[in-house]
Amino acid sequence: MGRIVDVQSPHASLSGRGVSGPRGAGLPGGGLTWDPNPPAENVTAYFVYYGNASGIYNGGRSPINVGLATSYLYLPIDMSGTVFFAVVAQNAQGLSAFSNEVSEAY
């Protein structure tokens, strides 16, 4: 087993809006991506947090466990106004601090 080290905050970014849905219908939304943590940190999961105020991630399903994926496709079903996103990494030592925050207006 690898050594256990503190987990660092990932770096997040948003990709373009306009996700293709059924029959090519344009849907609002987009992709949230982040850089993977170094292998030595032994990340076991990433969590996506979101909410309607900077630094307050109280969205209806927040946080969302995305496993080891380094991206998340979101549809603003329970989002309105400006939505703020941050990502947290987890390993055996616990959770990282929040990543940089990114936002999207709906």
C-alpha positions as CSV (number, residue, x, y, z in Angstrom):
1,M,0.0,0.0,0.0
2,G,1.3,3.5,-0.8
3,R,2.1,6.0,1.8
4,I,-0.7,8.2,3.1
5,V,-0.2,11.9,2.4
6,D,-2.4,14.9,2.9
7,V,-4.6,15.5,-0.1
8,Q,-4.3,18.9,-1.9
9,S,-7.1,20.9,-3.4
10,P,-7.8,20.1,-7.1
11,H,-7.9,22.9,-9.7
12,A,-11.4,23.2,-11.4
13,S,-12.6,24.8,-14.6
14,L,-15.9,25.0,-16.6
15,S,-16.3,24.0,-20.2
16,G,-18.8,25.4,-22.6
17,R,-22.5,25.5,-22.1
18,G,-25.1,23.8,-24.3
19,V,-25.1,20.1,-23.6
20,S,-26.6,18.0,-26.4
21,G,-29.6,16.0,-25.1
22,P,-32.1,13.6,-26.7
23,R,-32.6,14.1,-30.4
24,G,-29.9,16.8,-30.4
25,A,-32.0,19.2,-28.3
26,G,-29.8,21.9,-26.9
27,L,-30.0,21.8,-23.1
28,P,-28.5,24.4,-20.7
29,G,-25.6,23.1,-18.7
30,G,-22.0,22.2,-19.3
31,G,-19.0,20.4,-18.0
32,L,-17.0,20.9,-14.8
33,T,-13.5,19.5,-15.0
34,W,-10.5,19.5,-12.7
35,D,-6.9,18.4,-12.7
36,P,-6.3,15.0,-11.1
37,N,-4.3,15.0,-7.9
38,P,-0.8,13.4,-8.0
39,P,-0.9,9.6,-7.7
40,A,1.1,9.8,-4.5
41,E,-1.9,11.4,-2.8
42,N,-3.9,8.2,-3.3
43,V,-7.2,10.0,-3.9
44,T,-10.2,7.7,-3.4
45,A,-13.0,10.0,-4.6
46,Y,-13.8,13.6,-5.7
47,F,-16.9,15.5,-4.6
48,V,-18.6,18.3,-6.5
49,Y,-20.2,21.0,-4.4
50,Y,-22.5,23.7,-5.8
51,G,-24.8,26.5,-4.5
52,N,-26.2,29.9,-5.3
53,A,-23.8,32.0,-3.3
54,S,-20.0,32.2,-3.4
55,G,-18.6,29.8,-0.8
56,I,-22.0,28.4,0.2
57,Y,-22.5,25.1,-1.4
58,N,-26.0,24.1,-0.4
59,G,-27.4,22.9,-3.7
60,G,-30.1,20.2,-3.5
61,R,-27.8,17.2,-4.2
62,S,-24.5,18.8,-3.0
63,P,-22.0,17.3,-2.5
64,I,-22.1,14.8,-5.4
65,N,-19.7,11.9,-5.2
66,V,-18.2,11.3,-8.7
67,G,-15.7,8.6,-7.7
68,L,-12.4,9.0,-9.4
69,A,-13.8,10.9,-12.4
70,T,-12.1,14.3,-13.1
71,S,-15.2,15.8,-14.8
72,Y,-18.9,16.2,-14.1
73,L,-21.6,17.0,-16.6
74,Y,-24.2,19.1,-15.1
75,L,-27.7,20.2,-16.0
76,P,-29.2,23.1,-14.1
77,I,-32.4,21.3,-13.0
78,D,-32.3,22.7,-9.5
79,M,-30.1,25.7,-10.3
80,S,-31.0,29.3,-11.1
81,G,-29.3,32.7,-11.1
82,T,-25.5,32.2,-10.7
83,V,-24.3,28.8,-9.6
84,F,-21.0,28.4,-7.9
85,F,-19.0,25.1,-8.0
86,A,-16.0,23.7,-6.1
87,V,-14.4,20.3,-6.0
88,V,-13.0,18.4,-3.0
89,A,-10.6,15.4,-3.1
90,Q,-10.7,12.6,-0.5
91,N,-8.0,10.1,0.6
92,A,-7.4,8.0,3.7
93,Q,-6.3,11.2,5.5
94,G,-9.6,12.9,4.9
95,L,-10.9,15.7,2.7
96,S,-8.9,18.5,0.9
97,A,-9.9,22.1,1.1
98,F,-12.2,23.3,-1.6
99,S,-10.7,23.8,-5.1
100,N,-10.8,27.2,-6.7
101,E,-14.4,28.3,-7.2
102,V,-15.9,28.6,-10.7
103,S,-19.4,30.0,-11.5
104,E,-22.0,30.0,-14.2
105,A,-25.0,32.3,-14.7
106,Y,-28.4,30.8,-15.7
